[in-house]
Amino acid sequence: MKINYVTPAGEAVTVNAELGESLMEAAVRNGVDGIVAACGGCLSCATCHAYIDEPWLSKIDPQSQTEKDMLDYASHVEPDSRLTCQVPVTAELEGVIVRTPPSQD
């Protein structure tokens, strides 16, 4: 599966992801700048925050209440913000564009 990340510097990075892994896992495994993932995907931080472009945003499950609560701690939150540890790679996400925020503080 091809996943397209756009780093804070505007660099486009395309990686191969495995079905079932999270967008965060694919980013970390491939060294994508802008996805810190300090908690390793345990949903206890918001350092894997990113923006999911349409039409893919509407193809993923809605945020859980816990994810919404964690995004309250993130910077630069927008309506298309998601925690990438909570978004599994599925066939519907082929070619998804994931934009990382200016910072993860």
N, C-alpha and C positions, 0 to 999 in steps of 0.2 A: 504494500500500500504506500502510495506517495503522499506525504504530508508536507505542506509548505509553511514554513515559519518565516516571519519577518521580524528581524531583531530591532532593538531600540535605535540602532544606527541606520535602519532602513535596508539592511542586507537581507536578501532573500536566500533562504537555506531550505533545500528540499532533501528530505530524508526518507528512508524506507522504514516503515513501521510494521509491526506484527499485529494481526487481528487479535483483539482482546487486551493488548497492553494499553495503558493510558497514554494520552497525548503528552503528559509529563514524562513518563518513562521513555518514550521515543525521543523526546527532546534531550533528556539527560544522557541517554545512551549515545547520542550523536553529538553531544557537546554544544547544543544550541545556546547562544548567548541570550540572556534575559530570562531564562527559566532557572531559578535558583533551587527550588525544591528542598528547602532546608529540613523539612520533616520527613522527606522520603515518600510522600504520598499518603500519610496517615491522617490527613484532614485536620491537622493541628496548627497550621500556619497558612499564610496566603501567598507564599513566595513562588507559587507556580501559576499565579494569575496571568491571564492573557485574554485577548479579544478573539472571538470566533466570528468570522465573516458569514453573512448570509450567502447562499441559501443553506449552509451547513448548520448554522445555529438552530434553525427550526427542525433539524433532523436528529438532534440529540435530546436525551431526557431532560426535563426541567430540573432546575437546581433544587436540591434538598434544603430543608431549613438550616441544617448545619453548614452547608456550603454558603448559603446567604449570610449566615452569622459570621463566618470566617471572612467573607468579602468586606464586611464592615471594618475589618482591620487592614485592608489593602489600600494602597494609594492608587490614584488615577482610575477609579472604578467607573465604568460606562455601562449602558444598558446591555451591551454584548459581552460583558465580562463573565468569565468562567474560571474556575480552578481546574487546571488541566489534569490534575490527579483524579478528577471526578468524571472525566470524559474518556470512555473506552473507544479504541479504534474499531470501527465497524466498516463494512463494505460501503455503506452510504457516505462515509467521510473521505473516500478517495479524492485526492486533490484539495482537501480542505486548506483554507488559509487561516493561520493562527498568528496573530500579531501580538508581540510582547510589549508591555507598557514601558514608559520611559525609565522606570525604576521599580524595584520590588521592596521598597521600604515602607 
